[in-house]
Amino acid sequence: MDLNINTAFQWVSNMTILNAILSGALSIMHLKLYGLGIQGIWEMRNWAMDHHPCMYEAFNIFPTIFTNISIIANQYPLLHHDLHSCSSWYDILASVGDYKDHVIHIPSLDIDLMYNLGTVVAFSGHLLLHGVNSVEGNRYCLTYYSDSKNPFHN
């Protein structure tokens, strides 16, 4: 399957403000992680300049320090660990959609957090078991994380 590069670049461009806000939030929550993320993105950008022109162009409009963004649509995962995210990093989950009474459960911390439209949570999804309840309506989660296999973020 060919990825329509123009569509992908448009999506990244449309996400600029949200991506910048969430990266900025991490700079407040954990300045050292933010600094490492900036360093990693710049190193990948510099590598791409010489090896992958399309990726280099994408980095010029990619205002986030996370290496990955996943979209989860109308899925209600059972308790799980995010094995692809870096254990020493926060993942940021941003909840969007048309629903209510949504809860994210983190049993090792013995907490249930309201996870309705517009809620953002940050924690190590690799280390902490977590899951959500099923709700009526359309639920989307934007998951920002840095890949555990990325040498710039370990």
Disulfide bonds with the S-S distance in Angstrom:
none
